[in-house]
Each structure stands twice: as structure tokens, then as C-alpha cells.
Amino acid sequence: MISTGGSHGKGKKKELDFDLNLIPAIDLLSVCICFLLLTAVWVHLGSLKLEQGTGETNASGGVNPPSLWIQVAKNGELTLSTRDLPSSERGLQGSVLKSADGKVDREKLDQALELIKKRMPSIATVIVRPESKVPYGQVISVIDRLKAAKVKDVGIAPEST
């Protein structure tokens, strides 16, 4: 009992019960945790694993693996060439996949990748080289088709100016 004090010195005794309602705090905390989990999953699903292209020489001083280089032009044309192939395999030099509508032709790229896999099975690395000012959508479209074709290693080597 707590005395509230009176005007004549005689205090009235009043019972003071205080209940703290924790349900809104728990609700807010659970919403924050759900938001954190959803954003973490979304960020993971929306990401691509890419590496910086190695360029003309291998940084570790070893031999570069056989690779396919795809140059992406502003008009959607793709130029395919191979590098560092074993002497037993015949490579590509400047094969061009034309685009009719200014965007990457996915069907032609899929057909070319299937043919390259049959002719040159040693290729496991693809380097995408977009020209400057190529829309990101075209580059992502090429990388998407490479991932669908189960290419092991995909890298990006920006065009040097």
C-alpha cells in the first residue's frame, strides 16, 4: 500500500497495480525479424557470383585456362572468340551473332553455346566484355544465358579506353 498523503496528515492508503503490456513490443520485434530475414534472402537470390576478368595474362604467372570471350556491342551484337585452347581444338576468332532489334538474341546465343560445348569441351571459363555504354540489361542477359548453359566460371572484363 502506498500512502497518498492527505491534507490533514491522515493519509489514504491506495493500492497501485501497474501492468506492462508487452504484446505490442513483441509484435514489433517479430515484424523486424521477419523483415530482416526476407531482405537477407532477397539480397542472396538477387546476386550473381562474378569475378574480374584476368585479361591477357594470368596474375599468378601460370597458364590461362581455355576460355571463350564474348564482346557485347551497344547494338546487341555479340562477338565470340576463344583463347588459350589446346592445340587439338580449333577455336573461334571474331564470330558475330547479329541482332535484329538492338537487343541480345538469346536464341542465337544459346545455339552458339551448345555448339561450342560440343566442339570445344575444354572451355569452362567465359569472359564477358561489354563495350562502354552498353545497357546493363544486355550484359545481364548474356550472363543469364551463360548460367542457364551451366558455364562453370563467368567473369567480366570491362572495355579499356
N, C-alpha and C positions, 0 to 999 in steps of 0.2 A: 504494500500500500504506500502511496505517495501522498504526502500532505500538501495540499494546495495553498494552505495558509488563508486565514480569514482576516476580516477587518478588526475583529475583537480579540485576536490571539487564539481563538479557538479554531483550529484547522479542521476542515472537512477532509476526510480520507477518501480518495478516489482510486479506483483500480485502473491501471494503464496497461492495456494489452496492445502490442504492435505486431502485426503480421506482415512480413515482407513477401510480396508476391513475386516469385522467381520465374514463373511461366513465361512472361514476355521476354525476359533476358535469355532464357533457354531457347525460345523460338528464334530470336535474333542471332544467337550463336550458331544454331543449326543451319539457318539460311546462309550465313557467312561461310560455313564449312562446305555446304553444297556448292556455292559459287566458286570457291577455291578449287574444289575437285573438278568441276565442269570446265573451268578455264585451263586447268593443268592438262586435262585430256584433250581439249580442243587445240591447244598450242602444240601438243605432241603429234596429233593427227594432221595438223596443217603444216608440217615441216618436211623438208627434203634433206637427205644426207648428201651433201656435195662436198667436193674438195677443190681447191685451187688447182688449175691445170699446171702440169710440170713444165710445159714449154718445150724448147728444142733439146735440152739436156736434162738428165736426171740429177736432182740435187744431191743424192747420196753417192754419185760418182759411178753407179752401176749402169747396166744396160736397161734402156727403157723397154717396157713390155710392148708387145704388138698392140696398136691402137687404131681406132677409127676417129677421124677428125671431121666434125660437121660444122661448116660455117653457115650461119644464119644471116641472110640478107634482109634489108628493110622491106623488100617487096615479097618476102615469103619464100624466096628460092633457097634451096639447100645445096651446098657443095660438099660432096663426100670425098674424102681421101684417106688412105691408110699410110701408116708409118711403122717402121721397125718390125716388119713381118719377117718370118723365117724365109730363107731362100727358096724353099719348096712351094710357097704360096705366092700367087700372083695378086697384087694389090690393085687398088683404085687410085687414080690421080685425076681429080677435078670432075668427077661425075656430078652432073647438075640435075636436081629434081625441081622442075619448073612449077610455079604456082599460077593458077588461073585467076584467082580472086584477091591476090595480095596477101593471103594467109598461108601458113604452112599446110601442105597437102598431106594429111595424116595417112591416107591410104597408100600413097606412093612411098612414104617413109616406112610404113610397116612392111610393104613388099620388098623394099631395098634392104631392110634389116634382116628379113628372113633369108634373102638370097646371100647376103654377106655372111650370115651364120653358117650356111651350108658350104660356101666356098672357102671361108677363112675361119675355121673353128677355134683358132688360137686367140682370136680377138676377144678380150674380156673387158677392155677399157675403152671408153668413148669420151672424147673431149669435145664439148660444145663451144664454138667460138662465135658469139654474136657480134655483128658489126655495131659500131656506135649508133645510138638512137633507134635500135630495134625495139619494138614494143615487148615488154616483159611477157605478155601473153603468148607470143610466138616462141620465145625461149622455153617457157614452162611447157608449152605444147610438145616441143621436141623432147624435153626431159621426161614428160609423161609417157610418150610413146616408147622411149628407151627403157623406162621402168617396166612398162607392160610387156616388153620383149625380153624381160629378165636379164638385162645387161648388168653385169656384176659391179663395175666401177664406172661412175659418171662424174666428170669434172667439168668445170667451166674455166675457160681461158679468155678473158676479155681481150678485145682487139687493142693492140698497142698503137698509139698515134704518133 
